[in-house]
Amino acid sequence: MTGQSKKKLLVLDDDAGVVDFLCESLSELGYDVTGLTAPREALLRIKTDSFDLVITDVEMPQMRGTELLSAILGEKPSQLVLLITAFGSIDLAVSTVQAGACDFIAKPFKIETLVSAIERAFRDRQIRREIVRLRKVSPLDAPEQIIAGSPAMRRVLATARKAAGTDSTTLITGETGTGKGVIAKLIHDSSARRDRPFYQLNCASVPPTLVESELFGVRRGAFTDAKEDRDGAFVAAGDGTFFLDEVGELPLEIQAKLLHVLENGRVRPLGGTSEVPIKARLIAATNRPLEPLVREGNFRQDLYYRLNIIRIEVPPLRERREDIVHLLDLFLSRACERQSRSLIGVSAAAMRRLVAYHWPGNVRELANAVERAVVLSDHDALLPEDLDLPKNGGVEALLAEGADSHIPLEEIERSYVRRVLEEHGGNKAGAARILGINRRTLYRKLKG
């Protein structure tokens, strides 16, 4: 078999006829095979020689399967051991797999079945060798819920800590899923108000007809369903922090009233005849750039200036790829704890895919993708097939993303060539054929 000449196998069975048959069959397929009939002799050979795989019967007169497996792994803990068992010994075989054997097959079997098990053992070993073992470390002494290894996020963290030392109105901008709410909570937790309330309201989740009462409160009888007086968000936040999310969704008439509140430090509840003083510090956030809304007349310019005293722009995940490994570590740990799973890491191929993906849903999408993969994975590490990531939306979407991110054409071309090569398992001839170029051009484009 092509590529198998260097694979050394040790076949062990107390039946010499079985040993001879397996040695002959596997040798014809290109394996380097040693056959033995005595377990203790096999153990001596394992001590002095190196085998890629040991294939052994489970039940032998001199030594039971569990005892033999324990002895082999005692000598070489990383040794691959494939078990052959009669149907009546399958329970024993299962227990030995649980104790460290890589697999088992039941007698009688076809040689093709054995070869498939051998190849699967080598493939699984290769996957294990490629595992990226993640360390539970948040870079740069950042809070547990914030990963700030990239320069962009370090700047965000530094600005947030400065904002925490003031009571100035702060505007946090960034795409959906980037973690604007986490930054707002960090500012609150790092401020002198940390022991006071942190009250949050998402403008996009409140019907337009209820926004005013939710923000400023309502007095009994103001409208049909107003059965009693109720405080709004500003009063509910007390002398803590009021986080007003998706502020770009506010109707224009409410924007004028919000500006009045910020300038005067007082709110008038809907249906009320007097104003109520407020003490809360306001942090606003938006996933819609406010500047175009101001130009279009859909957001008040004076309110924009009042909110934009301290500005924090949270970058999308595609602009902070250095943080993906650390975020993955954090989300993997949390998901494993919730699902009572124990995963040792991520395969190199899966990691490459995670880092290369454009993450339109940002950190939130990554967290959801990891949780889904942990739930569905049948392995002790995440593999590419565990990642249910959508394909990019065609050439136009890819080009649009490149243009938005100001990615040079050469980099887009090189990334695409690498992706095609990866999808073809490193087969350069096949990748070149798909790309419509010769292998010499492929090498040149990969080198950049």
Legacy VTK file of the C-alpha trace (Angstrom):
# vtk DataFile Version 3.0
C-alpha trace
ASCII
DATASET POLYDATA
POINTS 448 float
0.000 0.000 0.000
1.412 3.375 -1.016
2.913 5.374 1.853
2.714 2.493 4.382
6.240 1.003 3.939
7.546 2.758 7.025
4.714 1.628 9.302
5.997 -1.113 11.613
3.425 -3.567 12.986
3.723 -6.252 15.656
1.192 -9.089 15.309
0.606 -11.270 18.363
-1.603 -14.389 18.530
-1.100 -17.795 20.185
-2.254 -19.396 16.912
0.788 -19.540 14.607
-1.445 -19.995 11.571
-3.257 -16.708 12.285
0.072 -14.943 12.764
1.441 -16.249 9.476
-1.718 -15.261 7.588
-1.743 -11.733 9.000
1.973 -11.210 8.485
1.750 -12.316 4.859
-1.383 -10.296 4.083
-0.182 -7.083 5.738
3.311 -7.371 4.251
1.788 -7.548 0.775
0.057 -4.264 1.539
3.363 -2.548 2.286
3.603 -2.812 6.074
6.744 -3.927 7.915
5.328 -6.789 10.026
6.777 -8.804 12.883
4.793 -11.848 14.065
4.993 -13.507 17.493
2.979 -16.126 19.380
4.154 -15.547 22.983
2.983 -12.481 24.957
6.097 -12.272 27.139
8.367 -12.424 24.115
6.262 -9.653 22.562
6.744 -7.491 25.646
10.506 -7.893 25.392
10.415 -6.829 21.729
8.276 -3.806 22.574
10.891 -2.755 25.148
13.758 -2.911 22.679
12.069 -2.058 19.399
9.672 0.630 18.178
6.339 -0.323 16.591
3.743 2.006 15.135
0.970 -0.439 16.079
0.605 -3.661 18.085
-2.149 -6.024 16.888
-2.935 -8.665 19.489
-5.486 -11.300 20.368
-7.388 -10.630 23.582
-7.524 -14.183 24.971
-4.234 -16.094 25.141
-3.194 -18.902 27.533
-0.222 -17.066 28.977
-1.855 -13.676 29.566
-5.349 -12.178 29.457
-6.060 -9.190 27.242
-6.395 -6.616 30.048
-3.168 -7.812 31.661
-1.304 -7.723 28.365
-2.610 -4.243 27.510
-1.602 -2.951 30.941
1.883 -4.405 30.496
2.301 -2.869 27.036
1.114 0.580 28.086
3.242 0.306 31.219
6.311 0.036 29.001
5.158 2.586 26.398
2.123 4.652 27.459
1.614 6.092 23.957
1.750 2.740 22.150
-1.156 2.083 19.764
-2.730 -1.301 20.526
-5.422 -2.869 18.311
-7.276 -5.861 19.755
-8.647 -8.951 17.998
-11.383 -10.751 19.882
-13.836 -13.613 19.514
-17.525 -12.664 19.721
-17.737 -14.114 23.222
-15.041 -11.732 24.469
-16.458 -8.447 23.190
-17.239 -7.227 26.727
-13.602 -7.801 27.610
-12.512 -6.017 24.446
-14.681 -3.013 25.282
-13.148 -2.822 28.752
-9.639 -2.890 27.283
-10.518 -0.075 24.879
-11.709 1.901 27.884
-8.359 1.083 29.505
-6.363 2.480 26.595
-6.545 0.262 23.490
-7.170 2.253 20.302
-9.795 -0.134 18.835
-10.887 -3.769 18.455
-12.305 -6.024 15.750
-14.206 -9.271 16.197
-13.358 -12.678 14.715
-13.958 -13.825 12.069
-12.988 -10.778 10.018
-11.888 -9.911 6.494
-8.425 -8.527 5.980
-10.037 -5.370 4.570
-11.735 -4.825 7.938
-8.411 -5.089 9.738
-6.720 -2.714 7.304
-9.515 -0.175 7.806
-9.034 -0.392 11.580
-5.264 0.055 11.173
-5.672 3.116 8.983
-8.245 4.557 11.384
-5.811 4.099 14.287
-3.058 5.944 12.418
-5.457 8.687 11.351
-6.679 9.194 14.922
-3.089 9.318 16.153
-2.277 11.999 13.603
-5.274 14.019 14.756
-4.102 13.735 18.354
-0.634 14.904 17.380
-2.190 17.960 15.746
-4.245 18.904 18.789
-3.805 22.506 19.837
-3.874 22.291 23.605
-5.400 25.478 24.931
-4.218 27.178 28.096
-6.693 28.801 30.458
-5.011 32.211 30.406
-6.598 35.608 29.769
-3.896 37.789 28.231
-2.670 41.054 29.667
-4.347 40.667 33.034
-7.740 41.398 31.490
-10.972 40.614 33.372
-12.058 37.002 32.934
-14.874 37.852 30.518
-12.734 40.113 28.311
-9.949 38.919 26.021
-7.555 41.704 25.103
-4.506 40.187 23.438
-4.775 42.134 20.176
-3.595 45.771 19.956
-7.132 46.864 19.023
-8.676 45.321 22.139
-5.872 46.579 24.351
-6.788 50.091 23.247
-10.450 49.409 24.013
-9.569 48.135 27.469
-7.349 51.119 28.206
-10.056 53.594 27.173
-12.693 51.723 29.178
-10.571 51.918 32.319
-10.107 55.650 31.823
-13.860 56.051 31.314
-14.450 54.210 34.585
-12.657 57.001 36.430
-15.190 59.600 35.290
-18.951 60.120 35.247
-18.917 61.343 31.644
-21.469 59.976 29.205
-19.861 57.221 27.139
-20.800 55.935 23.693
-19.780 52.375 22.772
-19.990 51.507 19.083
-19.408 48.289 17.163
-21.089 45.535 15.200
-23.632 43.176 16.732
-21.978 40.534 18.880
-18.689 42.339 19.513
-19.263 42.615 23.270
-20.419 46.192 23.791
-22.459 45.164 26.816
-19.429 43.460 28.351
-17.402 46.665 27.971
-20.213 48.679 29.557
-20.292 46.311 32.522
-16.506 46.532 32.817
-16.719 50.321 33.041
-19.350 50.042 35.747
-17.467 47.369 37.715
-14.255 49.407 37.567
-15.910 52.637 38.674
-16.824 54.105 42.051
-20.408 53.008 41.300
-19.492 49.307 41.254
-21.637 48.539 44.323
-24.641 50.362 42.887
-27.186 49.089 40.307
-26.284 48.318 36.690
-29.538 48.736 34.773
-29.799 47.800 31.104
-32.410 48.616 28.467
-32.271 47.634 24.791
-34.124 50.172 22.656
-34.557 47.674 19.820
-36.516 45.306 22.059
-39.051 47.884 23.258
-42.088 48.781 21.090
-41.939 52.458 19.992
-45.163 53.218 21.861
-43.605 52.084 25.153
-40.118 53.584 24.852
-40.975 56.828 26.659
-42.550 55.107 29.666
-39.725 52.561 29.850
-37.098 55.300 29.873
-38.715 58.002 31.971
-41.498 56.258 33.899
-45.257 56.657 33.864
-47.899 57.989 36.172
-51.196 56.268 36.860
-53.850 57.098 34.287
-51.398 58.363 31.651
-52.858 55.763 29.273
-55.354 52.920 29.470
-52.997 50.268 30.868
-51.235 52.609 33.308
-52.881 51.247 36.460
-50.216 52.611 38.835
-47.147 54.822 39.030
-44.023 53.135 37.670
-40.432 54.368 37.611
-38.496 54.375 34.356
-34.993 53.117 33.655
-33.200 56.301 34.730
-34.797 56.239 38.174
-34.481 52.433 38.475
-30.715 52.723 37.930
-30.516 54.881 41.063
-27.030 56.252 41.556
-25.522 53.405 39.577
-25.093 52.988 35.805
-27.779 53.010 33.142
-26.711 51.129 29.983
-28.876 52.211 27.056
-28.240 49.706 24.257
-29.069 50.281 20.563
-29.619 53.988 21.112
-29.764 54.492 17.332
-33.235 52.911 17.361
-34.784 55.716 19.430
-37.600 57.664 17.723
-36.778 61.334 17.075
-39.336 62.658 19.569
-37.807 60.516 22.325
-34.327 61.692 21.360
-35.327 65.273 22.202
-36.573 64.210 25.639
-33.422 62.157 26.265
-31.283 65.188 25.464
-33.312 67.229 27.951
-32.704 64.599 30.636
-28.950 64.549 30.023
-28.673 68.342 30.065
-30.838 68.918 33.152
-30.365 65.738 35.203
-34.147 65.372 35.639
-36.871 63.235 34.045
-40.580 63.887 33.655
-42.600 60.628 33.788
-45.239 60.143 31.125
-48.423 61.741 32.451
-46.533 63.450 35.280
-46.732 67.127 36.258
-43.294 67.455 37.859
-39.748 66.304 37.164
-37.759 63.784 39.165
-33.992 64.200 39.749
-31.709 61.407 38.549
-28.177 60.416 39.557
-27.355 57.525 37.213
-24.366 57.640 34.877
-25.348 56.916 31.245
-23.481 54.552 28.934
-25.040 54.244 25.468
-24.244 51.749 22.723
-25.144 51.270 19.077
-24.412 48.779 16.309
-25.517 51.373 13.727
-23.041 54.178 12.964
-24.750 57.342 14.208
-22.974 59.750 11.846
-24.947 58.637 8.743
-28.164 58.804 10.785
-27.307 62.380 11.760
-26.661 63.331 8.119
-29.961 61.736 7.082
-31.862 63.592 9.795
-32.774 60.406 11.689
-30.646 61.169 14.744
-30.332 64.513 16.484
-26.912 66.075 16.075
-27.020 67.742 19.499
-27.851 64.408 21.175
-25.044 62.742 19.237
-22.539 65.265 20.586
-23.927 64.843 24.110
-23.553 61.061 23.971
-20.176 61.081 22.231
-18.145 62.629 25.073
-16.126 59.424 25.506
-16.155 57.142 22.456
-15.165 53.475 22.513
-15.145 51.561 19.214
-15.186 47.776 19.763
-13.550 46.117 16.725
-15.158 43.175 14.915
-13.611 39.770 15.522
-12.144 39.617 12.001
-9.952 42.598 12.950
-8.680 40.969 16.147
-7.898 37.432 15.031
-5.098 37.242 17.604
-7.831 36.957 20.245
-9.660 34.006 18.678
-7.499 31.331 20.345
-7.952 32.906 23.784
-11.689 33.418 23.244
-11.958 29.834 22.068
-10.236 28.662 25.241
-12.668 30.643 27.391
-15.800 29.498 25.546
-14.596 25.887 25.337
-14.045 25.810 29.097
-17.492 27.270 29.780
-19.263 24.971 27.308
-17.526 21.866 28.681
-18.534 22.819 32.202
-22.171 23.336 31.188
-22.296 20.116 29.156
-20.208 18.044 31.610
-17.716 17.316 28.825
-13.944 17.021 28.965
-12.215 18.209 25.803
-8.442 18.562 25.616
-8.358 21.076 22.802
-8.886 21.668 19.112
-7.311 19.960 16.130
-4.940 22.063 14.056
-7.252 21.810 11.035
-10.236 23.008 13.083
-8.168 25.836 14.532
-7.136 26.974 11.047
-10.777 27.066 10.019
-11.809 28.995 13.131
-9.103 31.603 12.636
-9.765 31.944 8.885
-13.562 32.296 9.181
-14.850 35.874 8.836
-17.256 35.748 11.874
-20.049 38.106 10.766
-21.707 37.503 14.134
-18.453 38.283 15.941
-17.716 37.046 19.487
-21.315 35.970 20.080
-21.236 33.771 16.965
-17.939 32.206 18.084
-19.380 31.409 21.520
-22.459 29.782 19.971
-20.352 27.836 17.454
-18.149 26.430 20.225
-21.116 25.425 22.365
-22.771 23.685 19.411
-19.536 21.864 18.560
-19.075 20.671 22.150
-22.614 19.305 22.225
-22.311 17.483 18.892
-18.686 16.281 19.019
-18.012 12.569 19.519
-14.284 13.160 20.040
-12.067 14.395 22.853
-11.066 17.363 20.706
-12.939 19.546 18.250
-12.416 18.515 14.619
-13.332 20.440 11.428
-16.457 18.313 10.948
-17.701 19.413 14.411
-17.816 23.046 13.273
-21.113 23.902 11.624
-19.830 27.100 10.042
-21.680 28.426 6.990
-19.838 28.832 3.745
-19.059 32.361 2.594
-21.878 33.763 0.495
-20.205 33.326 -2.889
-17.624 35.396 -4.719
-19.520 38.671 -4.341
-19.737 38.277 -0.552
-16.050 37.421 -0.351
-15.071 40.471 -2.407
-17.395 42.715 -0.420
-15.832 41.543 2.809
-12.343 42.130 1.421
-13.274 45.648 0.305
-14.892 46.518 3.643
-11.821 45.293 5.520
-9.360 46.978 3.097
-7.632 43.654 2.415
-5.061 43.809 -0.416
-5.936 41.766 -3.510
-2.708 39.786 -3.190
-3.679 38.662 0.332
-7.176 37.630 -0.799
-5.696 35.627 -3.661
-3.120 33.925 -1.433
-5.755 33.064 1.198
-8.027 31.575 -1.455
-5.211 29.455 -2.886
-4.375 28.148 0.596
-8.033 27.360 1.272
-8.362 25.337 -1.957
-5.128 23.503 -1.146
-6.409 22.689 2.360
-9.740 21.433 0.994
-7.770 19.035 -1.244
-5.725 17.652 1.634
-2.510 19.350 0.518
-2.677 17.827 -2.979
-0.989 20.553 -5.012
-1.768 18.976 -8.387
-5.486 18.767 -7.556
-5.556 22.303 -6.134
-3.795 23.700 -9.223
-6.308 21.953 -11.478
-9.271 23.481 -9.607
-7.637 26.927 -9.692
-6.863 26.651 -13.403
-3.131 27.281 -12.952
0.003 25.145 -13.185
1.911 23.903 -10.138
4.749 26.391 -10.650
2.270 29.283 -10.469
0.673 27.670 -7.395
4.023 27.586 -5.579
4.668 31.218 -6.469
1.280 32.388 -5.188
1.692 30.452 -1.932
5.061 32.074 -1.293
3.558 35.516 -1.954
LINES 1 449
448 0 1 2 3 4 5 6 7 8 9 10 11 12 13 14 15 16 17 18 19 20 21 22 23 24 25 26 27 28 29 30 31 32 33 34 35 36 37 38 39 40 41 42 43 44 45 46 47 48 49 50 51 52 53 54 55 56 57 58 59 60 61 62 63 64 65 66 67 68 69 70 71 72 73 74 75 76 77 78 79 80 81 82 83 84 85 86 87 88 89 90 91 92 93 94 95 96 97 98 99 100 101 102 103 104 105 106 107 108 109 110 111 112 113 114 115 116 117 118 119 120 121 122 123 124 125 126 127 128 129 130 131 132 133 134 135 136 137 138 139 140 141 142 143 144 145 146 147 148 149 150 151 152 153 154 155 156 157 158 159 160 161 162 163 164 165 166 167 168 169 170 171 172 173 174 175 176 177 178 179 180 181 182 183 184 185 186 187 188 189 190 191 192 193 194 195 196 197 198 199 200 201 202 203 204 205 206 207 208 209 210 211 212 213 214 215 216 217 218 219 220 221 222 223 224 225 226 227 228 229 230 231 232 233 234 235 236 237 238 239 240 241 242 243 244 245 246 247 248 249 250 251 252 253 254 255 256 257 258 259 260 261 262 263 264 265 266 267 268 269 270 271 272 273 274 275 276 277 278 279 280 281 282 283 284 285 286 287 288 289 290 291 292 293 294 295 296 297 298 299 300 301 302 303 304 305 306 307 308 309 310 311 312 313 314 315 316 317 318 319 320 321 322 323 324 325 326 327 328 329 330 331 332 333 334 335 336 337 338 339 340 341 342 343 344 345 346 347 348 349 350 351 352 353 354 355 356 357 358 359 360 361 362 363 364 365 366 367 368 369 370 371 372 373 374 375 376 377 378 379 380 381 382 383 384 385 386 387 388 389 390 391 392 393 394 395 396 397 398 399 400 401 402 403 404 405 406 407 408 409 410 411 412 413 414 415 416 417 418 419 420 421 422 423 424 425 426 427 428 429 430 431 432 433 434 435 436 437 438 439 440 441 442 443 444 445 446 447
